[in-house]
Amino acid sequence: LTLNPWDVVLCISGTIICCENAVVVVVIFYTPAFRAPMFLLIGSLAAADLLAGLGLILHFASVYFVPSEVVKLFTVGFLVTSFTASVCSLLTITIDRYLSLYNALTYYSERTVTRTYIMLLLTWGASICYGLLPLTGWNCLKEPSVCSVVKPLTKNHLVILSVSFFMVFAVMLQLYVQICRIVCRHAQQIALQRHFLASSHYVTTRKGIATLAVILGTFASCWLPFAVYCLLGDATSPALYTYVTLLPATYNSMINPVIYAFRNQEIQKVLWTVCCGCFSPTLPFRSRSPSDV
């Protein structure tokens, strides 16, 4: 086969994604202090993105080194599972942040831990089910006319994935709007209680809204083009359009560690200690709410 430059770029992106998220997974796994719900959710996101990066590398290998239908089906199912788990993990982090503000008094309880495990179970259970569909016969290998822009997925399968994405995005958008309202109300109350100037309240509120805008804007700009194209395209659409819209979606897995992990002060402390050669898994951490990160 002639080497496709787009496949090379996807493979390189997958390698970068694997390296970034492997650091996050290792830090969270080997640090007992990171057993709080928010770190478990960040770890779930990093694990999903790590698998997504590995899937992109496997895709390159399956096309140029092991070209077989079985390997192709396994690779596509693996990518569907990992990217679905990544998107769903972003949703669970959003829910967790919202509940940490809405139920601030009861957030640090066993109930929150139980809810976190349930969300993780649902996230990975649904993702694995979506990924198994191509392997269980829902593919277009025997009927090319029903293929989607991502072969060998069928058009109906990709439509379901796209509609599910829009539902997740709508829920995240609604939750972040509610988070903005709560943050603005809390900032105003603090300003009144401590007799802060109106400008201080404005700066605090603007900073919080800007952070949420970056989070949601990054997610939307990465995934919306591919989700829309999956609905509009079909098997006759040029492969170039698939690559052009899929590549930004992979960048979301590259950006997630920066937004959700490397900005976290506790994770930064561990990374600095590892770089200095004085790693201690029992470092003291200040208790922080998910709304702080």
ZAZA-817975 format. One record per residue (C-alpha): z, x, y; residue in one letter; chain. Coordinates in nm, 4 decimals. Layout:
% ZAZA-817975
<r <Z; X; Y>; "A"; "A">;
...
//
This chain:
% ZAZA-817975
<r <0.0000; 0.0000; 0.0000>; "L"; "A">;
<r <-0.0673; 0.1048; 0.3558>; "T"; "A">;
<r <0.2592; 0.1746; 0.5331>; "L"; "A">;
<r <0.3328; -0.1025; 0.7824>; "N"; "A">;
<r <0.5037; 0.0291; 1.0996>; "P"; "A">;
<r <0.6994; -0.2955; 1.1315>; "W"; "A">;
<r <0.8527; -0.2458; 0.7872>; "D"; "A">;
<r <0.9518; 0.1070; 0.8898>; "V"; "A">;
<r <1.1194; -0.0234; 1.2062>; "V"; "A">;
<r <1.3061; -0.2881; 1.0044>; "L"; "A">;
<r <1.4213; -0.0223; 0.7571>; "C"; "A">;
<r <1.5446; 0.2020; 1.0399>; "I"; "A">;
<r <1.7246; -0.0960; 1.1966>; "S"; "A">;
<r <1.8846; -0.1694; 0.8605>; "G"; "A">;
<r <2.0085; 0.1878; 0.8328>; "T"; "A">;
<r <2.1679; 0.1760; 1.1785>; "I"; "A">;
<r <2.3226; -0.1627; 1.0996>; "I"; "A">;
<r <2.4706; -0.0276; 0.7747>; "C"; "A">;
<r <2.6244; 0.2756; 0.9463>; "C"; "A">;
<r <2.7815; 0.0741; 1.2296>; "E"; "A">;
<r <2.9274; -0.2018; 1.0182>; "N"; "A">;
<r <3.0419; 0.0315; 0.7401>; "A"; "A">;
<r <3.2731; 0.1960; 0.9943>; "V"; "A">;
<r <3.4220; -0.1433; 1.0867>; "V"; "A">;
<r <3.4657; -0.2516; 0.7239>; "V"; "A">;
<r <3.6348; 0.0753; 0.6257>; "V"; "A">;
<r <3.8698; 0.0705; 0.9251>; "V"; "A">;
<r <3.9787; -0.2879; 0.8646>; "I"; "A">;
<r <4.0051; -0.2483; 0.4864>; "F"; "A">;
<r <4.2139; 0.0702; 0.4943>; "Y"; "A">;
<r <4.4450; -0.0341; 0.7784>; "T"; "A">;
<r <4.7243; -0.2654; 0.6565>; "P"; "A">;
<r <4.8008; -0.3640; 1.0159>; "A"; "A">;
<r <4.4616; -0.5369; 1.0279>; "F"; "A">;
<r <4.5577; -0.8326; 0.8100>; "R"; "A">;
<r <4.5785; -1.0863; 1.0923>; "A"; "A">;
<r <4.3314; -1.3784; 1.0770>; "P"; "A">;
<r <4.1163; -1.2515; 1.3640>; "M"; "A">;
<r <4.0686; -0.9123; 1.1939>; "F"; "A">;
<r <3.9819; -1.0806; 0.8636>; "L"; "A">;
<r <3.7101; -1.2778; 1.0416>; "L"; "A">;
<r <3.5805; -0.9664; 1.2173>; "I"; "A">;
<r <3.5801; -0.7926; 0.8805>; "G"; "A">;
<r <3.3838; -1.0818; 0.7296>; "S"; "A">;
<r <3.1259; -1.0524; 1.0074>; "L"; "A">;
<r <3.0998; -0.6756; 0.9595>; "A"; "A">;
<r <3.0631; -0.7158; 0.5813>; "A"; "A">;
<r <2.7863; -0.9746; 0.6278>; "A"; "A">;
<r <2.6018; -0.7533; 0.8748>; "D"; "A">;
<r <2.6468; -0.4529; 0.6452>; "L"; "A">;
<r <2.4835; -0.6490; 0.3631>; "L"; "A">;
<r <2.2074; -0.7595; 0.6020>; "A"; "A">;
<r <2.1317; -0.3973; 0.6860>; "G"; "A">;
<r <2.1325; -0.3090; 0.3170>; "L"; "A">;
<r <1.8973; -0.6023; 0.2550>; "G"; "A">;
<r <1.6487; -0.4691; 0.5102>; "L"; "A">;
<r <1.6495; -0.1331; 0.3308>; "I"; "A">;
<r <1.6031; -0.3085; -0.0049>; "L"; "A">;
<r <1.3147; -0.5048; 0.1426>; "H"; "A">;
<r <1.1375; -0.1817; 0.2330>; "F"; "A">;
<r <1.2028; -0.0426; -0.1151>; "A"; "A">;
<r <1.0839; -0.3617; -0.2861>; "S"; "A">;
<r <0.7554; -0.3604; -0.0941>; "V"; "A">;
<r <0.6611; 0.0060; -0.1330>; "Y"; "A">;
<r <0.8479; 0.1367; -0.4383>; "F"; "A">;
<r <0.9288; -0.1556; -0.6730>; "V"; "A">;
<r <0.6655; -0.4237; -0.6055>; "P"; "A">;
<r <0.7591; -0.7080; -0.8407>; "S"; "A">;
<r <0.8164; -1.0804; -0.7995>; "E"; "A">;
<r <1.1701; -1.0689; -0.9380>; "V"; "A">;
<r <1.2756; -0.7919; -0.7014>; "V"; "A">;
<r <1.1109; -0.9738; -0.4111>; "K"; "A">;
<r <1.2992; -1.2953; -0.4899>; "L"; "A">;
<r <1.6278; -1.1080; -0.5234>; "F"; "A">;
<r <1.5728; -0.9238; -0.1941>; "T"; "A">;
<r <1.4849; -1.2391; -0.0019>; "V"; "A">;
<r <1.7847; -1.4226; -0.1493>; "G"; "A">;
<r <2.0066; -1.1272; -0.0592>; "F"; "A">;
<r <1.8810; -1.1328; 0.3014>; "L"; "A">;
<r <1.9260; -1.5094; 0.3299>; "V"; "A">;
<r <2.2834; -1.4818; 0.2011>; "T"; "A">;
<r <2.3795; -1.1961; 0.4330>; "S"; "A">;
<r <2.2221; -1.3309; 0.7517>; "F"; "A">;
<r <2.3600; -1.6795; 0.6832>; "T"; "A">;
<r <2.7064; -1.5302; 0.6318>; "A"; "A">;
<r <2.6672; -1.3357; 0.9575>; "S"; "A">;
<r <2.5810; -1.6463; 1.1608>; "V"; "A">;
<r <2.8562; -1.8512; 0.9941>; "C"; "A">;
<r <3.1086; -1.5703; 1.0546>; "S"; "A">;
<r <3.0235; -1.5847; 1.4255>; "L"; "A">;
<r <3.1005; -1.9563; 1.4119>; "L"; "A">;
<r <3.4371; -1.8982; 1.2421>; "T"; "A">;
<r <3.5300; -1.6370; 1.5059>; "I"; "A">;
<r <3.4434; -1.8892; 1.7778>; "T"; "A">;
<r <3.6570; -2.1561; 1.6090>; "I"; "A">;
<r <3.9437; -1.9100; 1.5743>; "D"; "A">;
<r <3.9253; -1.8154; 1.9424>; "R"; "A">;
<r <3.9197; -2.1785; 2.0468>; "Y"; "A">;
<r <4.2197; -2.2688; 1.8310>; "L"; "A">;
<r <4.4148; -1.9655; 1.9584>; "S"; "A">;
<r <4.3898; -2.1163; 2.3074>; "L"; "A">;
<r <4.4088; -2.4853; 2.2221>; "Y"; "A">;
<r <4.7036; -2.4459; 1.9810>; "N"; "A">;
<r <4.8609; -2.1352; 2.1284>; "A"; "A">;
<r <5.2165; -2.2299; 2.0270>; "L"; "A">;
<r <5.1353; -2.2837; 1.6590>; "T"; "A">;
<r <4.8576; -2.0282; 1.6173>; "Y"; "A">;
<r <5.0784; -1.7530; 1.4689>; "Y"; "A">;
<r <5.1820; -1.9420; 1.1562>; "S"; "A">;
<r <5.1033; -1.9619; 0.7861>; "E"; "A">;
<r <4.8832; -2.2597; 0.8626>; "R"; "A">;
<r <4.6444; -2.0337; 1.0545>; "T"; "A">;
<r <4.6239; -1.7877; 0.7647>; "V"; "A">;
<r <4.5448; -2.0693; 0.5214>; "T"; "A">;
<r <4.2795; -2.2075; 0.7551>; "R"; "A">;
<r <4.1238; -1.8620; 0.7866>; "T"; "A">;
<r <4.0912; -1.8211; 0.4106>; "Y"; "A">;
<r <3.9368; -2.1680; 0.3836>; "I"; "A">;
<r <3.6803; -2.0833; 0.6526>; "M"; "A">;
<r <3.5955; -1.7571; 0.4770>; "L"; "A">;
<r <3.5575; -1.9362; 0.1441>; "L"; "A">;
<r <3.3265; -2.1994; 0.2955>; "L"; "A">;
<r <3.1270; -1.9360; 0.4832>; "T"; "A">;
<r <3.0517; -1.7185; 0.1846>; "W"; "A">;
<r <3.0213; -2.0104; -0.0571>; "G"; "A">;
<r <2.7538; -2.1808; 0.1553>; "A"; "A">;
<r <2.5763; -1.8501; 0.2208>; "S"; "A">;
<r <2.5571; -1.7621; -0.1491>; "I"; "A">;
<r <2.4268; -2.1122; -0.2302>; "C"; "A">;
<r <2.1514; -2.0749; 0.0311>; "Y"; "A">;
<r <2.0621; -1.7320; -0.1037>; "G"; "A">;
<r <2.0427; -1.8464; -0.4659>; "L"; "A">;
<r <1.7813; -2.1140; -0.3926>; "L"; "A">;
<r <1.4785; -1.8803; -0.4172>; "P"; "A">;
<r <1.6073; -1.7388; -0.7483>; "L"; "A">;
<r <1.6647; -2.0858; -0.8952>; "T"; "A">;
<r <1.3022; -2.1908; -0.8488>; "G"; "A">;
<r <1.2827; -2.2980; -0.4850>; "W"; "A">;
<r <1.0045; -2.0561; -0.3922>; "N"; "A">;
<r <0.6322; -2.0621; -0.3346>; "C"; "A">;
<r <0.5159; -1.7979; -0.5830>; "L"; "A">;
<r <0.3344; -2.0588; -0.7933>; "K"; "A">;
<r <0.2237; -2.2744; -0.5014>; "E"; "A">;
<r <0.1203; -2.0609; -0.2001>; "P"; "A">;
<r <0.0271; -2.3675; 0.0056>; "S"; "A">;
<r <0.3972; -2.4537; 0.0597>; "V"; "A">;
<r <0.4929; -2.1035; 0.1724>; "C"; "A">;
<r <0.6672; -2.0474; 0.5030>; "S"; "A">;
<r <0.6349; -1.7624; 0.7515>; "V"; "A">;
<r <0.8807; -1.5722; 0.5302>; "V"; "A">;
<r <0.7312; -1.5450; 0.1844>; "K"; "A">;
<r <0.8267; -1.6404; -0.0833>; "P"; "A">;
<r <1.0530; -1.8951; 0.0892>; "L"; "A">;
<r <0.9143; -2.2474; 0.1049>; "T"; "A">;
<r <0.8593; -2.4245; 0.4340>; "K"; "A">;
<r <1.1295; -2.6820; 0.3509>; "N"; "A">;
<r <1.3823; -2.4089; 0.2717>; "H"; "A">;
<r <1.3192; -2.2327; 0.6010>; "L"; "A">;
<r <1.3351; -2.5622; 0.7932>; "V"; "A">;
<r <1.6785; -2.6302; 0.6437>; "I"; "A">;
<r <1.7945; -2.2818; 0.7451>; "L"; "A">;
<r <1.6574; -2.3259; 1.0976>; "S"; "A">;
<r <1.8149; -2.6693; 1.1446>; "V"; "A">;
<r <2.1450; -2.5306; 1.0145>; "S"; "A">;
<r <2.1205; -2.2509; 1.2724>; "F"; "A">;
<r <2.0651; -2.4974; 1.5571>; "F"; "A">;
<r <2.3670; -2.6974; 1.4405>; "M"; "A">;
<r <2.5816; -2.3810; 1.4359>; "V"; "A">;
<r <2.4529; -2.2824; 1.7798>; "F"; "A">;
<r <2.5287; -2.6293; 1.9207>; "A"; "A">;
<r <2.8861; -2.6168; 1.7872>; "V"; "A">;
<r <2.9371; -2.2660; 1.9262>; "M"; "A">;
<r <2.8009; -2.3710; 2.2648>; "L"; "A">;
<r <3.0366; -2.6692; 2.2783>; "Q"; "A">;
<r <3.3359; -2.4586; 2.1735>; "L"; "A">;
<r <3.2632; -2.1894; 2.4325>; "Y"; "A">;
<r <3.2335; -2.4553; 2.7027>; "V"; "A">;
<r <3.5785; -2.5800; 2.6016>; "Q"; "A">;
<r <3.7088; -2.2207; 2.5972>; "I"; "A">;
<r <3.5788; -2.1698; 2.9525>; "C"; "A">;
<r <3.7602; -2.4825; 3.0678>; "R"; "A">;
<r <4.0866; -2.3742; 2.9068>; "I"; "A">;
<r <4.0569; -2.0201; 3.0474>; "V"; "A">;
<r <3.9879; -2.1521; 3.3980>; "C"; "A">;
<r <4.2835; -2.3915; 3.3769>; "R"; "A">;
<r <4.5187; -2.1211; 3.2486>; "H"; "A">;
<r <4.4056; -1.8742; 3.5149>; "A"; "A">;
<r <4.4651; -2.1331; 3.7861>; "Q"; "A">;
<r <4.8123; -2.2170; 3.6554>; "Q"; "A">;
<r <4.9090; -1.8483; 3.6391>; "I"; "A">;
<r <4.7783; -1.7931; 3.9902>; "A"; "A">;
<r <4.9886; -2.0813; 4.1218>; "L"; "A">;
<r <5.3035; -1.9748; 3.9371>; "Q"; "A">;
<r <5.2844; -1.6120; 4.0494>; "R"; "A">;
<r <5.1508; -1.6913; 4.3970>; "H"; "A">;
<r <4.8327; -1.4907; 4.3421>; "F"; "A">;
<r <4.5562; -1.5044; 4.5959>; "L"; "A">;
<r <4.2628; -1.7347; 4.5320>; "A"; "A">;
<r <4.0355; -1.4303; 4.5058>; "S"; "A">;
<r <4.2399; -1.2963; 4.2120>; "S"; "A">;
<r <4.2045; -1.6258; 4.0310>; "H"; "A">;
<r <3.8313; -1.6214; 4.0998>; "Y"; "A">;
<r <3.7898; -1.2666; 3.9662>; "V"; "A">;
<r <3.9857; -1.3429; 3.6480>; "T"; "A">;
<r <3.7913; -1.6613; 3.5814>; "T"; "A">;
<r <3.4564; -1.4990; 3.6506>; "R"; "A">;
<r <3.5350; -1.2106; 3.4153>; "K"; "A">;
<r <3.6286; -1.4479; 3.1334>; "G"; "A">;
<r <3.3190; -1.6628; 3.1796>; "I"; "A">;
<r <3.0959; -1.3539; 3.2021>; "A"; "A">;
<r <3.2327; -1.2243; 2.8708>; "T"; "A">;
<r <3.1674; -1.5567; 2.6977>; "L"; "A">;
<r <2.8197; -1.5718; 2.8521>; "A"; "A">;
<r <2.7360; -1.2277; 2.7135>; "V"; "A">;
<r <2.8566; -1.3269; 2.3662>; "I"; "A">;
<r <2.6640; -1.6545; 2.3531>; "L"; "A">;
<r <2.3613; -1.5198; 2.5395>; "G"; "A">;
<r <2.3248; -1.2276; 2.2995>; "T"; "A">;
<r <2.3457; -1.4567; 1.9985>; "F"; "A">;
<r <2.0901; -1.7011; 2.1421>; "A"; "A">;
<r <1.8410; -1.4390; 2.2601>; "S"; "A">;
<r <1.8461; -1.2681; 1.9209>; "C"; "A">;
<r <1.8143; -1.5688; 1.6922>; "W"; "A">;
<r <1.6452; -1.8511; 1.8883>; "L"; "A">;
<r <1.2906; -1.7027; 1.8841>; "P"; "A">;
<r <1.2952; -1.6639; 1.5058>; "F"; "A">;
<r <1.4554; -2.0052; 1.4457>; "A"; "A">;
<r <1.1963; -2.1812; 1.6641>; "V"; "A">;
<r <0.9085; -1.9922; 1.5035>; "Y"; "A">;
<r <1.0336; -2.0874; 1.1558>; "C"; "A">;
<r <0.9974; -2.4527; 1.2541>; "L"; "A">;
<r <0.6549; -2.4162; 1.4149>; "L"; "A">;
<r <0.4862; -2.1600; 1.1878>; "G"; "A">;
<r <0.3497; -2.1920; 0.8360>; "D"; "A">;
<r <0.1861; -1.9803; 0.5661>; "A"; "A">;
<r <-0.1321; -1.9418; 0.7732>; "T"; "A">;
<r <0.0511; -1.7941; 1.0746>; "S"; "A">;
<r <-0.0106; -1.4223; 1.1430>; "P"; "A">;
<r <0.2500; -1.1917; 0.9895>; "A"; "A">;
<r <0.2764; -1.0148; 1.3263>; "L"; "A">;
<r <0.4553; -1.3169; 1.4749>; "Y"; "A">;
<r <0.7110; -1.3079; 1.1946>; "T"; "A">;
<r <0.7885; -0.9417; 1.2598>; "Y"; "A">;
<r <0.8056; -0.9888; 1.6382>; "V"; "A">;
<r <1.0613; -1.2715; 1.6087>; "T"; "A">;
<r <1.2544; -1.1341; 1.3111>; "L"; "A">;
<r <1.3220; -0.7917; 1.4630>; "L"; "A">;
<r <1.5386; -0.9266; 1.7517>; "P"; "A">;
<r <1.7348; -1.1301; 1.4942>; "A"; "A">;
<r <1.8223; -0.8075; 1.3129>; "T"; "A">;
<r <1.9405; -0.6591; 1.6418>; "Y"; "A">;
<r <2.2148; -0.9210; 1.6472>; "N"; "A">;
<r <2.3725; -0.7512; 1.3450>; "S"; "A">;
<r <2.3440; -0.4225; 1.5329>; "M"; "A">;
<r <2.5141; -0.5597; 1.8457>; "I"; "A">;
<r <2.7909; -0.7553; 1.6710>; "N"; "A">;
<r <3.0107; -0.4487; 1.5956>; "P"; "A">;
<r <2.9992; -0.3515; 1.9625>; "V"; "A">;
<r <3.0974; -0.6970; 2.0862>; "I"; "A">;
<r <3.3533; -0.7991; 1.8260>; "Y"; "A">;
<r <3.4960; -0.4733; 1.6852>; "A"; "A">;
<r <3.4487; -0.1651; 1.9006>; "F"; "A">;
<r <3.5697; -0.3504; 2.2129>; "R"; "A">;
<r <3.8969; -0.4322; 2.0373>; "N"; "A">;
<r <4.1726; -0.1985; 2.1593>; "Q"; "A">;
<r <4.3505; -0.1824; 1.8218>; "E"; "A">;
<r <4.0318; -0.0824; 1.6399>; "I"; "A">;
<r <3.9602; 0.1704; 1.9155>; "Q"; "A">;
<r <4.3026; 0.3299; 1.8568>; "K"; "A">;
<r <4.2345; 0.3709; 1.4860>; "V"; "A">;
<r <3.8890; 0.5152; 1.5490>; "L"; "A">;
<r <4.0307; 0.7660; 1.7972>; "W"; "A">;
<r <4.3017; 0.8733; 1.5545>; "T"; "A">;
<r <4.0431; 0.9164; 1.2779>; "V"; "A">;
<r <3.8256; 1.1281; 1.5076>; "C"; "A">;
<r <4.1301; 1.3398; 1.5937>; "C"; "A">;
<r <4.2127; 1.3881; 1.2269>; "G"; "A">;
<r <4.5502; 1.2174; 1.2458>; "C"; "A">;
<r <4.4810; 0.8862; 1.0741>; "F"; "A">;
<r <4.7846; 0.6662; 1.0185>; "S"; "A">;
<r <4.7300; 0.3215; 0.8648>; "P"; "A">;
<r <5.0662; 0.2007; 0.9963>; "T"; "A">;
<r <4.9998; 0.2512; 1.3659>; "L"; "A">;
<r <5.2031; 0.0132; 1.5846>; "P"; "A">;
<r <4.9895; -0.2523; 1.7465>; "F"; "A">;
<r <5.0533; -0.4974; 2.0234>; "R"; "A">;
<r <5.0188; -0.8533; 1.9050>; "S"; "A">;
<r <4.7034; -0.9940; 2.0627>; "R"; "A">;
<r <4.5388; -1.3307; 2.0564>; "S"; "A">;
<r <4.1726; -1.3651; 1.9546>; "P"; "A">;
<r <4.1107; -1.4935; 2.3064>; "S"; "A">;
<r <4.1997; -1.1469; 2.4384>; "D"; "A">;
<r <3.9142; -0.9719; 2.2567>; "V"; "A">;
//
